[in-house]
Amino acid sequence: MKDAKESPRLLLAETKRTAARERLFGRVDELKTRLSPGALADEVMNGLADRATELAGKRPMAFLAAAGALGLVILRRPMARWLSRRRK
């Protein structure tokens, strides 16, 4: 029985198993990092920034119109409060 435990084939198989397990866990850790919410959000924001830069270079007026519309949507409530205070 002791000979079976110390056979070269068994030792080689155990070494391969250990190496495969380490590769698997390394890959899992890499995927956890790449698929974390923060990493995904960073990737999306970088993609949006690249597209915005590209659009601004090709069509500056369209980019300005879209940015202005987005700004108005975001600032509609503060602007409404400011205008209502101003009328009083």
BELFENZI-V280073 format. One record per residue. N is the residue number from 1. PHI is phi in whole degrees, 0 to 359 (* if undefined). PSI is psi as a letter, one per 30 degrees, with the letter a starting at -180 (* if undefined). NEAR is the number of other C-alpha atoms within 12 Angstrom. Layout:
n:N phi:PHI psi:PSI near:NEAR
n:N phi:PHI psi:PSI near:NEAR
This chain:
n:1 phi:* psi:e near:6
n:2 phi:293 psi:e near:7
n:3 phi:295 psi:e near:10
n:4 phi:293 psi:e near:10
n:5 phi:289 psi:e near:13
n:6 phi:259 psi:g near:13
n:7 phi:291 psi:k near:13
n:8 phi:299 psi:e near:12
n:9 phi:295 psi:e near:13
n:10 phi:292 psi:e near:15
n:11 phi:297 psi:e near:15
n:12 phi:296 psi:e near:14
n:13 phi:296 psi:e near:15
n:14 phi:294 psi:e near:16
n:15 phi:295 psi:e near:14
n:16 phi:296 psi:e near:14
n:17 phi:297 psi:e near:14
n:18 phi:296 psi:e near:14
n:19 phi:295 psi:e near:14
n:20 phi:295 psi:e near:14
n:21 phi:296 psi:e near:14
n:22 phi:295 psi:e near:14
n:23 phi:296 psi:e near:14
n:24 phi:297 psi:e near:14
n:25 phi:294 psi:e near:14
n:26 phi:297 psi:e near:14
n:27 phi:293 psi:e near:15
n:28 phi:297 psi:e near:15
n:29 phi:297 psi:e near:14
n:30 phi:297 psi:e near:14
n:31 phi:293 psi:e near:15
n:32 phi:300 psi:e near:15
n:33 phi:293 psi:e near:14
n:34 phi:291 psi:e near:16
n:35 phi:259 psi:g near:16
n:36 phi:291 psi:l near:15
n:37 phi:303 psi:e near:13
n:38 phi:295 psi:e near:13
n:39 phi:293 psi:e near:16
n:40 phi:295 psi:e near:16
n:41 phi:296 psi:e near:14
n:42 phi:298 psi:e near:15
n:43 phi:296 psi:e near:16
n:44 phi:295 psi:e near:14
n:45 phi:296 psi:e near:14
n:46 phi:295 psi:e near:14
n:47 phi:296 psi:e near:14
n:48 phi:295 psi:e near:15
n:49 phi:296 psi:e near:14
n:50 phi:296 psi:e near:14
n:51 phi:294 psi:e near:16
n:52 phi:295 psi:e near:20
n:53 phi:297 psi:e near:16
n:54 phi:297 psi:e near:15
n:55 phi:295 psi:e near:19
n:56 phi:297 psi:e near:19
n:57 phi:287 psi:e near:14
n:58 phi:278 psi:e near:13
n:59 phi:224 psi:i near:15
n:60 phi:296 psi:e near:15
n:61 phi:292 psi:e near:13
n:62 phi:296 psi:e near:16
n:63 phi:297 psi:e near:19
n:64 phi:296 psi:e near:18
n:65 phi:296 psi:e near:15
n:66 phi:295 psi:e near:17
n:67 phi:295 psi:e near:17
n:68 phi:295 psi:e near:15
n:69 phi:296 psi:e near:14
n:70 phi:296 psi:e near:13
n:71 phi:299 psi:e near:15
n:72 phi:294 psi:e near:15
n:73 phi:295 psi:e near:14
n:74 phi:291 psi:e near:13
n:75 phi:262 psi:g near:14
n:76 phi:298 psi:e near:15
n:77 phi:290 psi:e near:13
n:78 phi:298 psi:e near:14
n:79 phi:293 psi:e near:15
n:80 phi:296 psi:e near:15
n:81 phi:297 psi:e near:13
n:82 phi:296 psi:e near:13
n:83 phi:292 psi:e near:12
n:84 phi:291 psi:e near:11
n:85 phi:292 psi:e near:10
n:86 phi:292 psi:e near:9
n:87 phi:289 psi:f near:8
n:88 phi:287 psi:* near:7
